[in-house]
Amino acid sequence: MFYGTDFRAIDLPLPRFPWQHWALFHEESPKNNWILSHEDCIRLFNYTATFSPKSDYAVTSQYIKDPNEWAERPAVFTIDKNRYQHEEGLAPLVYVQRDCNPPSDRDRYIKELMKYIDVDSYGPCLNNKKMPENIDGFHKFDSLDFHTFLSKYKFIIAFENAICDGYMTEKLFRPLKVGSVPVYLGSPSVMDWLPNESSAVLASDFSGPKELAHFLNDLNHEDDVYNTHLVHKKPGGIYNKALLAGIKRRGWSVLGDWDKDNFGHRMYAGYECYVCDRLYEWNDTLNEHLNDPQTTAPPSSKNADNSHLGCPEPKPLIPIEGQFPQSFPYWQGLREAKALYEMILNKETDSRKFIGKYLKMSTDKYHVPKDEL
């Protein structure tokens, strides 16, 4: 069993024997290890637990403890949010990030958005405002003080650091909890995990930052319409059937304080049990074949494919000249995946040869300039 962010070709237990089963657990950002987004790597695993809704043991909803939690904290009255804008000088939107220039290209998009609507940016990315002294926002994202601070804003920019189906983080779900409207960019299937069809503004619905800004500016001045985006705070406001079915279907629950337990031990333990059950089933089939090889076919091990994670190449949100720098790690991951697969096919016994031999072979084969490695 491998943890995705720490998966490295130079650390693998080789040779890979036909009867061995490999399992992957990867709930973190795809940018942490791009090798996993390519077919030649992901198909080495027999079982997967990833953020993709199509993995064997999907952990797509890892940041949703209980949808009803979103309704527990009342939203700040819209009239008070208007007052905070006029009296305290708050912008309609707030942006709090410390991971700058990620593959999603969110910083360039937000920089362009700032030309058309006011945005308070408190992190090191596009910083234009200082965080209040009483808030240690970058270390206590789930603290009461931080939530109270965010709740004064009408909109919270919730752009993921990478765009991949099923990859959704607290950036999306925290605004729902504090009573602000998330302006979201990320997973294409995000609507399956929202309280209702009006609880978020999707940047992908607009042609670009200018059109999005005009929409948000109008919404900022139409209180009645704005309030329709906070229906999930009222009884019966969480009615998305896909969300409710997904939460009911998952075989684990998220427990504990976020500061102490990032995604809940039950989720990981549940996946271990899932893999164990599959291995027992595989072993039973193997025993049947050994007892009667003429009438029973030997069991075949299933393999994952790109639908189990397979994130697309990072693309710029706003046109640029030349190559998009954030896509380089993705293509490096492709070269590593091809080299890894070739190493496994050759029944290599020493994983330390990966860099010196197989990665070089892959680089030469695909004519990759050395300065891109």
C-alpha positions in Angstrom: 0.0 0.0 0.0 1.4 3.3 -1.1 0.7 6.9 0.0 0.5 8.9 -3.2 2.4 12.1 -2.2 5.3 9.9 -1.0 5.3 7.5 -4.0 8.7 7.5 -5.6 10.1 5.1 -8.2 13.5 4.9 -6.5 11.9 3.5 -3.4 9.8 0.6 -4.8 10.0 -2.9 -3.6 11.3 -4.7 -6.7 11.0 -6.9 -8.5 7.3 -6.7 -8.9 6.0 -10.2 -8.9 2.8 -11.2 -10.8 1.0 -12.3 -7.6 1.7 -9.0 -5.8 -1.1 -6.5 -5.4 -0.4 -2.7 -5.2 -2.8 -0.3 -3.6 -2.7 3.5 -3.8 -4.1 6.0 -1.3 -3.9 9.6 -2.6 -6.3 12.2 -1.3 -4.0 15.2 -1.7 -3.5 17.6 -4.6 -2.5 16.1 -7.9 0.3 18.6 -8.1 2.0 16.8 -5.3 3.0 13.9 -7.6 2.2 14.3 -11.2 3.5 10.8 -12.1 0.2 9.4 -10.8 -1.9 11.3 -13.4 -0.4 9.2 -16.2 -1.6 5.8 -17.4 1.8 4.1 -17.3 1.9 4.7 -13.6 -1.7 4.4 -12.4 -2.2 1.1 -14.1 0.5 -0.4 -11.9 -2.0 -0.3 -9.0 -4.7 -2.9 -8.5 -6.7 -0.9 -6.0 -7.1 2.8 -5.6 -8.5 5.3 -3.1 -8.3 8.8 -4.5 -10.3 12.0 -4.8 -11.6 10.8 -8.1 -15.2 9.6 -7.9 -14.2 6.8 -10.2 -11.5 5.2 -8.1 -12.2 1.9 -6.3 -12.7 3.5 -2.9 -13.4 7.2 -3.7 -12.6 9.7 -1.0 -14.0 12.6 -3.0 -16.1 13.9 0.0 -13.2 13.8 2.5 -13.8 17.4 3.5 -17.5 17.0 4.2 -18.0 15.8 7.8 -21.8 16.1 7.7 -23.7 18.4 5.3 -26.0 19.5 8.2 -22.9 21.1 9.7 -23.2 23.8 7.0 -26.5 25.0 8.5 -25.5 25.0 12.1 -23.8 28.5 12.1 -26.3 31.3 11.1 -25.0 33.5 8.3 -24.3 37.2 9.1 -27.2 39.2 8.0 -26.7 40.7 4.5 -27.5 44.1 5.8 -24.6 43.8 8.2 -22.3 42.6 5.4 -23.3 45.8 3.5 -22.4 47.8 6.6 -19.0 46.2 6.9 -18.3 47.2 3.3 -19.2 50.8 3.9 -18.0 51.3 7.5 -15.0 49.0 7.7 -13.9 49.2 4.1 -14.2 45.5 3.4 -14.3 44.4 -0.2 -17.1 42.2 -1.5 -14.6 39.4 -2.1 -11.9 37.9 0.1 -8.9 35.9 -1.1 -6.7 34.0 1.5 -4.0 31.8 0.0 -0.4 31.0 0.7 0.3 28.6 -2.2 1.2 31.0 -4.9 1.3 30.4 -8.7 -0.1 26.8 -8.6 -1.0 24.8 -11.7 -4.6 26.0 -11.7 -3.3 29.5 -12.6 -5.6 31.1 -10.1 -3.3 34.0 -9.1 -3.2 35.4 -12.7 -7.0 35.0 -12.9 -7.6 36.8 -9.6 -5.1 39.5 -10.5 -7.2 40.2 -13.6 -10.4 40.0 -11.6 -9.1 42.7 -9.3 -9.2 45.2 -12.2 -13.0 45.0 -12.2 -14.0 44.4 -8.6 -12.5 45.0 -5.2 -10.8 41.9 -3.6 -9.2 41.8 -0.1 -6.2 39.5 -0.4 -4.6 38.6 2.9 -2.1 35.9 2.0 1.3 36.3 0.3 -0.4 35.8 -3.1 -1.5 39.2 -4.4 -1.4 40.6 -0.9 -3.1 44.0 -0.5 -4.3 43.8 3.1 -2.9 42.8 6.5 -4.6 40.0 8.5 -6.0 41.2 11.8 -3.6 40.6 14.7 -6.0 38.3 16.6 -6.1 35.8 13.7 -3.5 33.2 12.9 -5.3 32.3 9.7 -2.6 30.3 8.1 -2.2 27.9 11.0 -5.8 27.7 12.3 -8.0 27.6 9.3 -10.9 26.1 11.3 -10.7 28.5 14.3 -13.7 30.4 15.4 -11.9 33.7 15.0 -11.0 33.0 11.4 -14.5 31.9 10.6 -16.0 35.0 12.2 -13.6 37.1 10.2 -14.5 35.4 6.9 -18.3 35.5 7.6 -18.3 39.3 7.2 -17.6 38.9 3.5 -20.2 38.3 0.9 -18.0 36.2 -1.3 -15.0 34.0 -0.7 -12.7 33.1 -3.6 -12.4 29.3 -3.6 -10.0 28.4 -6.4 -8.3 25.0 -6.1 -4.5 24.7 -6.6 -5.1 22.2 -9.4 -8.1 21.4 -11.5 -9.0 17.7 -11.5 -12.3 15.9 -11.3 -13.2 15.1 -7.7 -10.4 17.2 -6.2 -12.3 19.5 -3.8 -10.9 21.0 -0.6 -11.9 23.1 2.4 -11.6 26.1 0.2 -15.1 25.2 -1.2 -16.8 23.9 2.0 -15.5 26.5 4.5 -17.5 29.3 2.9 -20.7 27.2 3.1 -20.1 26.8 6.8 -19.3 30.4 7.7 -22.2 31.8 5.6 -20.5 33.3 2.7 -20.8 32.4 -1.0 -17.9 30.5 -2.5 -16.7 31.7 -5.9 -15.4 28.4 -7.1 -13.0 27.0 -9.7 -11.9 23.4 -9.6 -13.6 20.0 -10.0 -15.9 19.7 -13.0 -18.3 17.6 -10.9 -18.6 20.1 -8.1 -22.4 20.5 -8.4 -22.7 16.9 -7.2 -21.4 18.0 -3.8 -23.1 21.3 -3.1 -26.1 21.8 -0.8 -28.2 23.0 -3.7 -27.9 24.5 -7.2 -27.5 28.1 -5.9 -25.0 27.7 -3.1 -21.9 28.6 -5.1 -20.9 30.8 -8.1 -18.8 28.8 -10.6 -16.1 30.8 -12.4 -16.3 28.3 -15.2 -19.8 29.6 -16.1 -18.3 32.9 -17.2 -16.1 33.8 -20.2 -13.4 35.3 -18.0 -12.6 37.5 -15.0 -14.3 40.6 -16.4 -17.7 38.9 -17.0 -17.5 37.2 -13.5 -16.7 40.5 -11.9 -19.7 42.2 -13.5 -21.9 39.4 -12.2 -20.6 39.6 -8.7 -20.8 43.4 -8.7 -24.5 43.2 -9.6 -25.1 40.5 -7.1 -23.4 42.5 -4.4 -26.0 45.2 -4.8 -29.1 42.9 -5.1 -29.7 41.7 -1.5 -32.7 39.6 -2.3 -31.0 37.7 -5.1 -27.8 37.4 -3.0 -29.8 35.8 -0.2 -31.0 33.0 -2.5 -27.4 31.8 -2.5 -27.6 31.2 1.2 -30.7 29.0 1.2 -28.6 26.1 2.7 -28.5 28.0 6.0 -32.3 27.5 6.3 -34.3 24.4 7.2 -34.6 22.2 4.1 -32.0 24.1 2.2 -29.7 21.2 1.7 -31.6 19.1 -0.8 -29.1 18.1 -3.5 -29.9 14.4 -4.1 -26.5 13.6 -5.5 -24.8 15.0 -2.4 -27.1 13.2 0.1 -26.7 9.9 -1.8 -22.9 10.3 -2.0 -22.6 10.8 1.8 -24.9 7.9 2.5 -23.0 5.6 0.1 -19.5 6.2 1.5 -18.2 3.6 3.8 -16.4 5.9 6.2 -17.0 9.1 8.2 -14.9 12.1 8.8 -14.4 12.7 12.5 -12.3 14.9 14.8 -10.9 18.3 14.9 -9.5 19.5 11.5 -6.4 20.8 13.3 -5.6 17.3 14.7 -7.1 15.0 12.1 -6.9 16.0 8.5 -9.2 13.5 7.0 -10.2 11.0 9.7 -8.6 7.7 10.6 -11.8 5.8 9.6 -11.4 6.7 6.0 -7.9 5.2 5.8 -8.8 2.2 7.9 -11.9 1.6 5.8 -9.7 1.5 2.7 -7.4 -1.0 4.4 -10.4 -3.2 5.1 -11.6 -2.8 1.5 -8.2 -4.0 0.1 -8.1 -6.8 2.5 -11.6 -8.0 1.4 -10.6 -7.9 -2.2 -7.4 -9.9 -1.5 -9.5 -12.6 0.3 -11.8 -12.8 -2.7 -8.9 -13.1 -5.1 -7.3 -15.8 -2.9 -10.5 -17.8 -2.8 -10.7 -17.7 -6.6 -7.1 -18.8 -6.8 -7.7 -21.7 -4.4 -10.6 -22.8 -6.6 -8.4 -22.8 -9.6 -5.6 -24.8 -7.9 -8.1 -27.4 -6.7 -9.7 -27.8 -10.1 -7.4 -26.1 -12.8 -9.2 -27.7 -15.7 -12.6 -26.1 -15.0 -11.7 -23.0 -13.2 -9.7 -20.1 -14.7 -6.9 -18.6 -12.7 -7.9 -15.3 -11.2 -6.7 -12.2 -13.0 -5.7 -9.0 -11.1 -7.6 -5.9 -12.0 -5.7 -2.8 -12.8 -6.5 0.9 -12.4 -6.7 3.3 -15.3 -6.7 7.0 -15.8 -10.2 7.4 -14.6 -9.0 6.5 -11.1 -7.0 9.8 -10.9 -5.8 11.0 -14.4 -5.7 14.7 -14.0 -5.3 16.8 -17.3 -2.4 18.9 -18.2 -2.5 22.3 -16.4 -3.7 25.1 -18.8 -3.5 28.8 -18.4 -6.9 30.4 -17.4 -5.9 33.6 -19.3 -4.0 33.3 -22.6 -0.2 33.7 -22.4 2.5 33.8 -25.0 4.8 30.8 -25.1 4.6 27.7 -22.8 2.7 27.6 -19.6 5.5 27.1 -16.9 3.1 25.3 -14.5 2.7 22.5 -17.0 6.3 21.5 -17.0 6.0 19.2 -13.8 3.0 17.5 -15.5 5.2 16.5 -18.5 8.0 15.5 -16.3 5.5 13.2 -14.6 4.8 11.6 -17.9 8.4 10.9 -18.6 8.8 9.4 -15.1 5.6 7.2 -15.6 6.9 5.8 -18.9 10.3 5.1 -17.4 8.7 3.5 -14.3 6.5 1.2 -16.5 9.5 0.1 -18.6 11.5 -0.6 -15.4 8.6 -2.9 -14.1 8.2 -4.6 -17.5 12.0 -5.4 -17.5 11.6 -7.1 -14.1 14.2 -4.8 -12.6 15.4 -5.7 -9.2 17.1 -2.5 -8.2 14.9 0.7 -8.0 18.0 2.8 -7.8 18.6 2.3 -11.5 15.4 4.3 -12.2 17.2 7.7 -12.5 20.5 6.6 -14.0 19.1 4.2 -16.6 15.3 4.3 -17.2 14.6 8.0 -16.9 17.5 8.7 -19.2 16.1 6.2 -21.7 12.7 7.9 -21.6 14.3 11.3 -22.0 16.3 10.2 -25.0 13.3 8.3 -26.5 11.0 11.3 -26.4 13.7 13.9 -27.3 13.3 15.8 -24.1 15.8 18.6 -23.7 18.0 18.1 -20.6 17.3 21.6 -19.3 13.6 20.6 -18.9 14.4 17.8 -16.4 
